[in-house]
Amino acid sequence: MLTIKRLSIVDAQVLLEGARAKANEIDVPMCIAITDESGNLIAFERMDGGKTPSINIAIDKSYTAAGIRKGTHNLAEASQPGMPVHGIFSALGGRMVAIGGGLPVVSDGQVVGGIGVSSGTPAQDLEVAEAGIQAFADKTNADQISRNKI
């Protein structure tokens, strides 16, 4: 029997809010997807002005990050011709993404989900995803401090 840590909808909202705040700060409307540890969608937001093709890209970035337990940008070099995972993009119905903007969500050293962001440049997408991760980390740390005070 396995005990699996999983993001709650409240956690997903924290990730969305952190990412949205950064997207607003850099003035790039984004599509933001949050998945559980298995890559299944928990929450999604397409900001006003987010690009329609970015809907599926954001979801697939989150799926990829949760599945490979690494940022999607880590697949870029490894997926080039002659490299270890060349051709991975055709796997899993084409859902694997090697463009920056997908990150795993980690809690207590365990991957509990993923965040995927799309509509900007890969660097902007990654920056917005990182802001979502930071908001989650801040909340997790605040929750831990509150529990320790009780």
Rosetta constraint file for C-alpha pairs under 8 A:
AtomPair CA 5 CA 110 HARMONIC 7.79 0.50
AtomPair CA 5 CA 112 HARMONIC 5.88 0.50
AtomPair CA 6 CA 36 HARMONIC 6.18 0.50
AtomPair CA 6 CA 37 HARMONIC 6.46 0.50
AtomPair CA 6 CA 112 HARMONIC 5.03 0.50
AtomPair CA 6 CA 113 HARMONIC 6.95 0.50
AtomPair CA 7 CA 11 HARMONIC 5.72 0.50
AtomPair CA 7 CA 12 HARMONIC 6.56 0.50
AtomPair CA 7 CA 36 HARMONIC 6.09 0.50
AtomPair CA 7 CA 37 HARMONIC 7.89 0.50
AtomPair CA 7 CA 112 HARMONIC 5.94 0.50
AtomPair CA 7 CA 113 HARMONIC 6.43 0.50
AtomPair CA 8 CA 12 HARMONIC 6.28 0.50
AtomPair CA 9 CA 13 HARMONIC 6.17 0.50
AtomPair CA 9 CA 42 HARMONIC 6.88 0.50
AtomPair CA 9 CA 43 HARMONIC 7.36 0.50
AtomPair CA 10 CA 14 HARMONIC 6.39 0.50
AtomPair CA 11 CA 15 HARMONIC 6.40 0.50
AtomPair CA 11 CA 136 HARMONIC 6.90 0.50
AtomPair CA 12 CA 16 HARMONIC 6.18 0.50
AtomPair CA 12 CA 34 HARMONIC 6.12 0.50
AtomPair CA 12 CA 42 HARMONIC 7.01 0.50
AtomPair CA 12 CA 43 HARMONIC 6.29 0.50
AtomPair CA 13 CA 17 HARMONIC 5.97 0.50
AtomPair CA 13 CA 43 HARMONIC 7.49 0.50
AtomPair CA 14 CA 18 HARMONIC 6.15 0.50
AtomPair CA 14 CA 132 HARMONIC 7.29 0.50
AtomPair CA 14 CA 135 HARMONIC 6.38 0.50
AtomPair CA 14 CA 136 HARMONIC 5.90 0.50
AtomPair CA 14 CA 139 HARMONIC 7.76 0.50
AtomPair CA 15 CA 19 HARMONIC 6.20 0.50
AtomPair CA 15 CA 34 HARMONIC 7.57 0.50
AtomPair CA 15 CA 115 HARMONIC 7.63 0.50
AtomPair CA 15 CA 132 HARMONIC 4.35 0.50
AtomPair CA 15 CA 133 HARMONIC 6.21 0.50
AtomPair CA 15 CA 135 HARMONIC 6.17 0.50
AtomPair CA 15 CA 136 HARMONIC 5.61 0.50
AtomPair CA 16 CA 20 HARMONIC 5.93 0.50
AtomPair CA 16 CA 32 HARMONIC 6.68 0.50
AtomPair CA 16 CA 33 HARMONIC 7.74 0.50
AtomPair CA 16 CA 34 HARMONIC 7.54 0.50
AtomPair CA 16 CA 44 HARMONIC 7.85 0.50
AtomPair CA 16 CA 45 HARMONIC 7.48 0.50
AtomPair CA 16 CA 132 HARMONIC 6.21 0.50
AtomPair CA 17 CA 21 HARMONIC 6.08 0.50
AtomPair CA 17 CA 132 HARMONIC 6.98 0.50
AtomPair CA 17 CA 135 HARMONIC 7.84 0.50
AtomPair CA 18 CA 22 HARMONIC 6.56 0.50
AtomPair CA 18 CA 128 HARMONIC 7.99 0.50
AtomPair CA 18 CA 131 HARMONIC 5.49 0.50
AtomPair CA 18 CA 132 HARMONIC 4.25 0.50
AtomPair CA 18 CA 133 HARMONIC 7.53 0.50
AtomPair CA 18 CA 134 HARMONIC 7.35 0.50
AtomPair CA 18 CA 135 HARMONIC 5.10 0.50
AtomPair CA 18 CA 136 HARMONIC 7.68 0.50
AtomPair CA 19 CA 23 HARMONIC 6.20 0.50
AtomPair CA 19 CA 32 HARMONIC 7.45 0.50
AtomPair CA 19 CA 128 HARMONIC 4.97 0.50
AtomPair CA 19 CA 129 HARMONIC 5.81 0.50
AtomPair CA 19 CA 130 HARMONIC 7.51 0.50
AtomPair CA 19 CA 131 HARMONIC 5.21 0.50
AtomPair CA 19 CA 132 HARMONIC 4.20 0.50
AtomPair CA 19 CA 133 HARMONIC 7.95 0.50
AtomPair CA 20 CA 24 HARMONIC 6.09 0.50
AtomPair CA 20 CA 30 HARMONIC 7.58 0.50
AtomPair CA 20 CA 32 HARMONIC 7.93 0.50
AtomPair CA 20 CA 47 HARMONIC 7.93 0.50
AtomPair CA 20 CA 128 HARMONIC 7.45 0.50
AtomPair CA 20 CA 132 HARMONIC 7.81 0.50
AtomPair CA 21 CA 25 HARMONIC 6.14 0.50
AtomPair CA 22 CA 26 HARMONIC 6.23 0.50
AtomPair CA 22 CA 127 HARMONIC 7.78 0.50
AtomPair CA 22 CA 128 HARMONIC 5.52 0.50
AtomPair CA 22 CA 131 HARMONIC 6.24 0.50
AtomPair CA 23 CA 27 HARMONIC 5.83 0.50
AtomPair CA 23 CA 28 HARMONIC 5.28 0.50
AtomPair CA 23 CA 29 HARMONIC 5.99 0.50
AtomPair CA 23 CA 30 HARMONIC 6.52 0.50
AtomPair CA 23 CA 128 HARMONIC 5.93 0.50
AtomPair CA 24 CA 28 HARMONIC 6.33 0.50
AtomPair CA 24 CA 29 HARMONIC 6.86 0.50
AtomPair CA 28 CA 119 HARMONIC 7.51 0.50
AtomPair CA 28 CA 120 HARMONIC 6.41 0.50
AtomPair CA 29 CA 46 HARMONIC 7.90 0.50
AtomPair CA 29 CA 47 HARMONIC 5.40 0.50
AtomPair CA 29 CA 48 HARMONIC 6.37 0.50
AtomPair CA 29 CA 49 HARMONIC 5.46 0.50
AtomPair CA 29 CA 50 HARMONIC 4.88 0.50
AtomPair CA 29 CA 119 HARMONIC 6.91 0.50
AtomPair CA 29 CA 120 HARMONIC 7.81 0.50
AtomPair CA 30 CA 46 HARMONIC 6.18 0.50
AtomPair CA 30 CA 47 HARMONIC 5.52 0.50
AtomPair CA 30 CA 49 HARMONIC 7.48 0.50
AtomPair CA 30 CA 50 HARMONIC 4.72 0.50
AtomPair CA 30 CA 51 HARMONIC 7.33 0.50
AtomPair CA 30 CA 54 HARMONIC 7.92 0.50
AtomPair CA 30 CA 117 HARMONIC 6.58 0.50
AtomPair CA 30 CA 118 HARMONIC 5.74 0.50
AtomPair CA 30 CA 119 HARMONIC 5.07 0.50
AtomPair CA 30 CA 120 HARMONIC 6.97 0.50
AtomPair CA 30 CA 125 HARMONIC 7.95 0.50
AtomPair CA 31 CA 44 HARMONIC 7.45 0.50
AtomPair CA 31 CA 45 HARMONIC 5.73 0.50
AtomPair CA 31 CA 46 HARMONIC 4.30 0.50
AtomPair CA 31 CA 47 HARMONIC 6.10 0.50
AtomPair CA 31 CA 50 HARMONIC 5.61 0.50
AtomPair CA 31 CA 51 HARMONIC 7.32 0.50
AtomPair CA 31 CA 54 HARMONIC 6.11 0.50
AtomPair CA 31 CA 55 HARMONIC 5.73 0.50
AtomPair CA 31 CA 58 HARMONIC 6.11 0.50
AtomPair CA 31 CA 117 HARMONIC 5.67 0.50
AtomPair CA 31 CA 118 HARMONIC 5.34 0.50
AtomPair CA 31 CA 119 HARMONIC 6.35 0.50
AtomPair CA 32 CA 44 HARMONIC 5.66 0.50
AtomPair CA 32 CA 45 HARMONIC 5.25 0.50
AtomPair CA 32 CA 46 HARMONIC 6.40 0.50
AtomPair CA 32 CA 55 HARMONIC 7.85 0.50
AtomPair CA 32 CA 58 HARMONIC 5.93 0.50
AtomPair CA 32 CA 59 HARMONIC 7.54 0.50
AtomPair CA 32 CA 115 HARMONIC 7.17 0.50
AtomPair CA 32 CA 116 HARMONIC 5.77 0.50
AtomPair CA 32 CA 117 HARMONIC 4.64 0.50
AtomPair CA 32 CA 118 HARMONIC 6.78 0.50
AtomPair CA 33 CA 41 HARMONIC 7.14 0.50
AtomPair CA 33 CA 42 HARMONIC 7.82 0.50
AtomPair CA 33 CA 43 HARMONIC 5.96 0.50
AtomPair CA 33 CA 44 HARMONIC 4.46 0.50
AtomPair CA 33 CA 45 HARMONIC 6.60 0.50
AtomPair CA 33 CA 58 HARMONIC 5.62 0.50
AtomPair CA 33 CA 59 HARMONIC 5.12 0.50
AtomPair CA 33 CA 62 HARMONIC 6.28 0.50
AtomPair CA 33 CA 115 HARMONIC 5.64 0.50
AtomPair CA 33 CA 116 HARMONIC 5.05 0.50
AtomPair CA 33 CA 117 HARMONIC 6.44 0.50
AtomPair CA 34 CA 41 HARMONIC 6.00 0.50
AtomPair CA 34 CA 42 HARMONIC 5.61 0.50
AtomPair CA 34 CA 43 HARMONIC 5.14 0.50
AtomPair CA 34 CA 44 HARMONIC 6.23 0.50
AtomPair CA 34 CA 59 HARMONIC 7.38 0.50
AtomPair CA 34 CA 62 HARMONIC 6.28 0.50
AtomPair CA 34 CA 113 HARMONIC 7.18 0.50
AtomPair CA 34 CA 114 HARMONIC 5.70 0.50
AtomPair CA 34 CA 115 HARMONIC 4.66 0.50
AtomPair CA 34 CA 116 HARMONIC 6.53 0.50
AtomPair CA 35 CA 39 HARMONIC 5.02 0.50
AtomPair CA 35 CA 40 HARMONIC 5.00 0.50
AtomPair CA 35 CA 41 HARMONIC 4.24 0.50
AtomPair CA 35 CA 42 HARMONIC 5.06 0.50
AtomPair CA 35 CA 43 HARMONIC 6.97 0.50
AtomPair CA 35 CA 59 HARMONIC 7.75 0.50
AtomPair CA 35 CA 62 HARMONIC 6.04 0.50
AtomPair CA 35 CA 63 HARMONIC 6.44 0.50
AtomPair CA 35 CA 66 HARMONIC 7.36 0.50
AtomPair CA 35 CA 113 HARMONIC 5.32 0.50
AtomPair CA 35 CA 114 HARMONIC 5.12 0.50
AtomPair CA 35 CA 115 HARMONIC 6.51 0.50
AtomPair CA 36 CA 40 HARMONIC 5.41 0.50
AtomPair CA 36 CA 41 HARMONIC 6.53 0.50
AtomPair CA 36 CA 42 HARMONIC 6.40 0.50
AtomPair CA 36 CA 66 HARMONIC 7.32 0.50
AtomPair CA 36 CA 112 HARMONIC 6.10 0.50
AtomPair CA 36 CA 113 HARMONIC 4.04 0.50
AtomPair CA 36 CA 114 HARMONIC 6.39 0.50
AtomPair CA 37 CA 66 HARMONIC 5.57 0.50
AtomPair CA 37 CA 67 HARMONIC 7.29 0.50
AtomPair CA 37 CA 111 HARMONIC 6.17 0.50
AtomPair CA 37 CA 112 HARMONIC 4.56 0.50
AtomPair CA 37 CA 113 HARMONIC 3.98 0.50
AtomPair CA 37 CA 114 HARMONIC 6.86 0.50
AtomPair CA 38 CA 63 HARMONIC 7.57 0.50
AtomPair CA 38 CA 66 HARMONIC 6.52 0.50
AtomPair CA 38 CA 67 HARMONIC 6.45 0.50
AtomPair CA 38 CA 113 HARMONIC 7.15 0.50
AtomPair CA 39 CA 62 HARMONIC 6.77 0.50
AtomPair CA 39 CA 63 HARMONIC 4.17 0.50
AtomPair CA 39 CA 64 HARMONIC 7.20 0.50
AtomPair CA 39 CA 66 HARMONIC 5.59 0.50
AtomPair CA 39 CA 67 HARMONIC 6.27 0.50
AtomPair CA 39 CA 113 HARMONIC 6.88 0.50
AtomPair CA 39 CA 114 HARMONIC 7.02 0.50
AtomPair CA 40 CA 63 HARMONIC 6.94 0.50
AtomPair CA 41 CA 59 HARMONIC 7.26 0.50
AtomPair CA 41 CA 63 HARMONIC 7.96 0.50
AtomPair CA 44 CA 59 HARMONIC 7.95 0.50
AtomPair CA 46 CA 50 HARMONIC 5.60 0.50
AtomPair CA 46 CA 55 HARMONIC 7.06 0.50
AtomPair CA 50 CA 54 HARMONIC 7.20 0.50
AtomPair CA 50 CA 119 HARMONIC 5.99 0.50
AtomPair CA 51 CA 55 HARMONIC 7.16 0.50
AtomPair CA 51 CA 119 HARMONIC 5.63 0.50
AtomPair CA 53 CA 57 HARMONIC 6.74 0.50
AtomPair CA 54 CA 58 HARMONIC 5.78 0.50
AtomPair CA 54 CA 118 HARMONIC 5.17 0.50
AtomPair CA 54 CA 119 HARMONIC 5.52 0.50
AtomPair CA 55 CA 59 HARMONIC 6.51 0.50
AtomPair CA 55 CA 118 HARMONIC 7.40 0.50
AtomPair CA 56 CA 60 HARMONIC 6.02 0.50
AtomPair CA 57 CA 61 HARMONIC 6.01 0.50
AtomPair CA 57 CA 97 HARMONIC 7.75 0.50
AtomPair CA 57 CA 116 HARMONIC 7.87 0.50
AtomPair CA 57 CA 117 HARMONIC 7.81 0.50
AtomPair CA 57 CA 118 HARMONIC 6.35 0.50
AtomPair CA 58 CA 62 HARMONIC 6.30 0.50
AtomPair CA 58 CA 101 HARMONIC 7.78 0.50
AtomPair CA 58 CA 102 HARMONIC 7.56 0.50
AtomPair CA 58 CA 116 HARMONIC 4.56 0.50
AtomPair CA 58 CA 117 HARMONIC 4.71 0.50
AtomPair CA 58 CA 118 HARMONIC 5.01 0.50
AtomPair CA 59 CA 63 HARMONIC 6.19 0.50
AtomPair CA 59 CA 116 HARMONIC 5.94 0.50
AtomPair CA 59 CA 117 HARMONIC 7.83 0.50
AtomPair CA 60 CA 64 HARMONIC 5.95 0.50
AtomPair CA 60 CA 95 HARMONIC 5.41 0.50
AtomPair CA 60 CA 96 HARMONIC 6.53 0.50
AtomPair CA 60 CA 97 HARMONIC 6.49 0.50
AtomPair CA 60 CA 116 HARMONIC 7.15 0.50
AtomPair CA 61 CA 65 HARMONIC 6.10 0.50
AtomPair CA 61 CA 72 HARMONIC 6.53 0.50
AtomPair CA 61 CA 96 HARMONIC 7.26 0.50
AtomPair CA 61 CA 97 HARMONIC 5.62 0.50
AtomPair CA 61 CA 98 HARMONIC 7.92 0.50
AtomPair CA 61 CA 99 HARMONIC 7.74 0.50
AtomPair CA 61 CA 101 HARMONIC 6.67 0.50
AtomPair CA 61 CA 102 HARMONIC 4.58 0.50
AtomPair CA 61 CA 103 HARMONIC 7.74 0.50
AtomPair CA 61 CA 115 HARMONIC 7.29 0.50
AtomPair CA 61 CA 116 HARMONIC 4.66 0.50
AtomPair CA 61 CA 117 HARMONIC 7.08 0.50
AtomPair CA 62 CA 66 HARMONIC 6.15 0.50
AtomPair CA 62 CA 102 HARMONIC 5.18 0.50
AtomPair CA 62 CA 103 HARMONIC 6.65 0.50
AtomPair CA 62 CA 104 HARMONIC 7.42 0.50
AtomPair CA 62 CA 113 HARMONIC 7.94 0.50
AtomPair CA 62 CA 114 HARMONIC 4.71 0.50
AtomPair CA 62 CA 115 HARMONIC 4.56 0.50
AtomPair CA 62 CA 116 HARMONIC 3.98 0.50
AtomPair CA 62 CA 117 HARMONIC 7.67 0.50
AtomPair CA 63 CA 67 HARMONIC 6.07 0.50
AtomPair CA 63 CA 95 HARMONIC 7.68 0.50
AtomPair CA 63 CA 96 HARMONIC 7.73 0.50
AtomPair CA 63 CA 114 HARMONIC 6.57 0.50
AtomPair CA 63 CA 116 HARMONIC 7.67 0.50
AtomPair CA 64 CA 68 HARMONIC 5.98 0.50
AtomPair CA 64 CA 69 HARMONIC 7.96 0.50
AtomPair CA 64 CA 72 HARMONIC 6.63 0.50
AtomPair CA 64 CA 95 HARMONIC 7.27 0.50
AtomPair CA 64 CA 96 HARMONIC 5.44 0.50
AtomPair CA 64 CA 97 HARMONIC 6.26 0.50
AtomPair CA 64 CA 102 HARMONIC 7.19 0.50
AtomPair CA 64 CA 114 HARMONIC 8.00 0.50
AtomPair CA 65 CA 69 HARMONIC 5.46 0.50
AtomPair CA 65 CA 70 HARMONIC 5.32 0.50
AtomPair CA 65 CA 71 HARMONIC 5.35 0.50
AtomPair CA 65 CA 72 HARMONIC 5.66 0.50
AtomPair CA 65 CA 102 HARMONIC 5.38 0.50
AtomPair CA 65 CA 103 HARMONIC 5.03 0.50
AtomPair CA 65 CA 104 HARMONIC 4.96 0.50
AtomPair CA 65 CA 114 HARMONIC 5.65 0.50
AtomPair CA 65 CA 115 HARMONIC 7.36 0.50
AtomPair CA 65 CA 116 HARMONIC 7.73 0.50
AtomPair CA 66 CA 70 HARMONIC 7.24 0.50
AtomPair CA 66 CA 103 HARMONIC 7.25 0.50
AtomPair CA 66 CA 104 HARMONIC 5.03 0.50
AtomPair CA 66 CA 105 HARMONIC 7.41 0.50
AtomPair CA 66 CA 111 HARMONIC 6.96 0.50
AtomPair CA 66 CA 112 HARMONIC 7.68 0.50
AtomPair CA 66 CA 113 HARMONIC 5.35 0.50
AtomPair CA 66 CA 114 HARMONIC 4.65 0.50
AtomPair CA 66 CA 115 HARMONIC 7.95 0.50
AtomPair CA 69 CA 103 HARMONIC 7.93 0.50
AtomPair CA 69 CA 104 HARMONIC 5.64 0.50
AtomPair CA 69 CA 111 HARMONIC 6.59 0.50
AtomPair CA 70 CA 74 HARMONIC 6.82 0.50
AtomPair CA 70 CA 103 HARMONIC 6.25 0.50
AtomPair CA 70 CA 104 HARMONIC 5.84 0.50
AtomPair CA 71 CA 75 HARMONIC 7.81 0.50
AtomPair CA 71 CA 100 HARMONIC 7.19 0.50
AtomPair CA 71 CA 101 HARMONIC 7.49 0.50
AtomPair CA 71 CA 102 HARMONIC 5.40 0.50
AtomPair CA 71 CA 103 HARMONIC 4.33 0.50
AtomPair CA 71 CA 104 HARMONIC 6.32 0.50
AtomPair CA 72 CA 76 HARMONIC 7.53 0.50
AtomPair CA 72 CA 97 HARMONIC 6.27 0.50
AtomPair CA 72 CA 98 HARMONIC 4.93 0.50
AtomPair CA 72 CA 99 HARMONIC 5.74 0.50
AtomPair CA 72 CA 100 HARMONIC 5.41 0.50
AtomPair CA 72 CA 101 HARMONIC 6.62 0.50
AtomPair CA 72 CA 102 HARMONIC 5.01 0.50
AtomPair CA 72 CA 103 HARMONIC 6.51 0.50
AtomPair CA 73 CA 98 HARMONIC 5.48 0.50
AtomPair CA 73 CA 99 HARMONIC 5.21 0.50
AtomPair CA 73 CA 100 HARMONIC 4.25 0.50
AtomPair CA 73 CA 101 HARMONIC 7.21 0.50
AtomPair CA 73 CA 102 HARMONIC 7.44 0.50
AtomPair CA 74 CA 78 HARMONIC 7.36 0.50
AtomPair CA 74 CA 98 HARMONIC 7.06 0.50
AtomPair CA 75 CA 79 HARMONIC 5.80 0.50
AtomPair CA 75 CA 97 HARMONIC 7.73 0.50
AtomPair CA 75 CA 98 HARMONIC 4.84 0.50
AtomPair CA 75 CA 99 HARMONIC 7.72 0.50
AtomPair CA 76 CA 80 HARMONIC 6.93 0.50
AtomPair CA 76 CA 98 HARMONIC 4.95 0.50
AtomPair CA 76 CA 99 HARMONIC 6.68 0.50
AtomPair CA 77 CA 83 HARMONIC 7.60 0.50
AtomPair CA 78 CA 83 HARMONIC 5.30 0.50
AtomPair CA 78 CA 84 HARMONIC 5.87 0.50
AtomPair CA 78 CA 85 HARMONIC 5.69 0.50
AtomPair CA 78 CA 86 HARMONIC 6.80 0.50
AtomPair CA 79 CA 83 HARMONIC 5.86 0.50
AtomPair CA 79 CA 84 HARMONIC 6.75 0.50
AtomPair CA 79 CA 85 HARMONIC 4.80 0.50
AtomPair CA 79 CA 86 HARMONIC 4.06 0.50
AtomPair CA 79 CA 87 HARMONIC 6.60 0.50
AtomPair CA 79 CA 88 HARMONIC 6.77 0.50
AtomPair CA 79 CA 98 HARMONIC 7.74 0.50
AtomPair CA 80 CA 85 HARMONIC 7.63 0.50
AtomPair CA 80 CA 86 HARMONIC 5.38 0.50
AtomPair CA 81 CA 86 HARMONIC 5.46 0.50
AtomPair CA 81 CA 87 HARMONIC 7.94 0.50
AtomPair CA 82 CA 86 HARMONIC 6.55 0.50
AtomPair CA 87 CA 91 HARMONIC 7.42 0.50
AtomPair CA 88 CA 96 HARMONIC 6.72 0.50
AtomPair CA 89 CA 94 HARMONIC 5.21 0.50
AtomPair CA 89 CA 95 HARMONIC 6.84 0.50
AtomPair CA 89 CA 96 HARMONIC 5.11 0.50
AtomPair CA 89 CA 97 HARMONIC 6.61 0.50
AtomPair CA 90 CA 94 HARMONIC 4.60 0.50
AtomPair CA 90 CA 95 HARMONIC 7.72 0.50
AtomPair CA 90 CA 96 HARMONIC 7.58 0.50
AtomPair CA 91 CA 95 HARMONIC 7.13 0.50
AtomPair CA 91 CA 96 HARMONIC 6.85 0.50
AtomPair CA 92 CA 96 HARMONIC 6.96 0.50
AtomPair CA 99 CA 122 HARMONIC 6.23 0.50
AtomPair CA 100 CA 122 HARMONIC 4.75 0.50
AtomPair CA 100 CA 123 HARMONIC 6.53 0.50
AtomPair CA 100 CA 125 HARMONIC 6.50 0.50
AtomPair CA 100 CA 126 HARMONIC 5.41 0.50
AtomPair CA 101 CA 115 HARMONIC 7.95 0.50
AtomPair CA 101 CA 116 HARMONIC 5.63 0.50
AtomPair CA 101 CA 117 HARMONIC 5.08 0.50
AtomPair CA 101 CA 118 HARMONIC 6.57 0.50
AtomPair CA 101 CA 122 HARMONIC 6.07 0.50
AtomPair CA 101 CA 123 HARMONIC 7.41 0.50
AtomPair CA 101 CA 124 HARMONIC 7.72 0.50
AtomPair CA 101 CA 125 HARMONIC 4.44 0.50
AtomPair CA 101 CA 126 HARMONIC 3.90 0.50
AtomPair CA 101 CA 127 HARMONIC 7.48 0.50
AtomPair CA 101 CA 128 HARMONIC 7.57 0.50
AtomPair CA 101 CA 129 HARMONIC 5.89 0.50
AtomPair CA 102 CA 114 HARMONIC 7.05 0.50
AtomPair CA 102 CA 115 HARMONIC 5.62 0.50
AtomPair CA 102 CA 116 HARMONIC 4.23 0.50
AtomPair CA 102 CA 117 HARMONIC 6.33 0.50
AtomPair CA 102 CA 125 HARMONIC 8.00 0.50
AtomPair CA 102 CA 126 HARMONIC 6.84 0.50
AtomPair CA 102 CA 129 HARMONIC 6.72 0.50
AtomPair CA 103 CA 114 HARMONIC 5.66 0.50
AtomPair CA 103 CA 115 HARMONIC 5.44 0.50
AtomPair CA 103 CA 116 HARMONIC 6.57 0.50
AtomPair CA 103 CA 126 HARMONIC 7.98 0.50
AtomPair CA 103 CA 129 HARMONIC 6.73 0.50
AtomPair CA 103 CA 130 HARMONIC 7.58 0.50
AtomPair CA 104 CA 111 HARMONIC 6.30 0.50
AtomPair CA 104 CA 112 HARMONIC 7.63 0.50
AtomPair CA 104 CA 113 HARMONIC 5.88 0.50
AtomPair CA 104 CA 114 HARMONIC 4.26 0.50
AtomPair CA 104 CA 115 HARMONIC 6.39 0.50
AtomPair CA 105 CA 111 HARMONIC 5.63 0.50
AtomPair CA 105 CA 112 HARMONIC 5.68 0.50
AtomPair CA 105 CA 113 HARMONIC 4.90 0.50
AtomPair CA 105 CA 114 HARMONIC 5.00 0.50
AtomPair CA 105 CA 115 HARMONIC 6.88 0.50
AtomPair CA 105 CA 133 HARMONIC 6.61 0.50
AtomPair CA 106 CA 110 HARMONIC 5.27 0.50
AtomPair CA 106 CA 111 HARMONIC 4.37 0.50
AtomPair CA 106 CA 112 HARMONIC 5.64 0.50
AtomPair CA 106 CA 113 HARMONIC 7.15 0.50
AtomPair CA 107 CA 111 HARMONIC 6.45 0.50
AtomPair CA 107 CA 112 HARMONIC 6.48 0.50
AtomPair CA 115 CA 129 HARMONIC 6.33 0.50
AtomPair CA 115 CA 132 HARMONIC 7.68 0.50
AtomPair CA 115 CA 133 HARMONIC 7.88 0.50
AtomPair CA 116 CA 129 HARMONIC 6.53 0.50
AtomPair CA 117 CA 125 HARMONIC 5.25 0.50
AtomPair CA 117 CA 126 HARMONIC 7.18 0.50
AtomPair CA 117 CA 128 HARMONIC 6.95 0.50
AtomPair CA 117 CA 129 HARMONIC 5.95 0.50
AtomPair CA 118 CA 122 HARMONIC 7.76 0.50
AtomPair CA 118 CA 125 HARMONIC 5.52 0.50
AtomPair CA 119 CA 125 HARMONIC 7.05 0.50
AtomPair CA 120 CA 124 HARMONIC 5.48 0.50
AtomPair CA 120 CA 125 HARMONIC 5.62 0.50
AtomPair CA 121 CA 125 HARMONIC 6.07 0.50
AtomPair CA 122 CA 126 HARMONIC 6.10 0.50
AtomPair CA 123 CA 127 HARMONIC 6.14 0.50
AtomPair CA 124 CA 128 HARMONIC 6.20 0.50
AtomPair CA 125 CA 129 HARMONIC 6.19 0.50
AtomPair CA 126 CA 130 HARMONIC 6.04 0.50
AtomPair CA 127 CA 131 HARMONIC 6.33 0.50
AtomPair CA 128 CA 132 HARMONIC 6.49 0.50
AtomPair CA 129 CA 133 HARMONIC 6.37 0.50
AtomPair CA 130 CA 134 HARMONIC 6.10 0.50
AtomPair CA 131 CA 135 HARMONIC 6.20 0.50
AtomPair CA 132 CA 136 HARMONIC 6.34 0.50
AtomPair CA 133 CA 137 HARMONIC 6.15 0.50
AtomPair CA 134 CA 138 HARMONIC 6.04 0.50
AtomPair CA 135 CA 139 HARMONIC 6.22 0.50
AtomPair CA 136 CA 140 HARMONIC 6.05 0.50
AtomPair CA 137 CA 141 HARMONIC 6.05 0.50
AtomPair CA 138 CA 142 HARMONIC 6.11 0.50
AtomPair CA 139 CA 143 HARMONIC 6.05 0.50
AtomPair CA 140 CA 144 HARMONIC 6.18 0.50
AtomPair CA 141 CA 145 HARMONIC 6.24 0.50
AtomPair CA 142 CA 146 HARMONIC 6.23 0.50
AtomPair CA 143 CA 147 HARMONIC 6.23 0.50
AtomPair CA 144 CA 148 HARMONIC 6.25 0.50
AtomPair CA 145 CA 149 HARMONIC 6.42 0.50
AtomPair CA 146 CA 150 HARMONIC 6.71 0.50
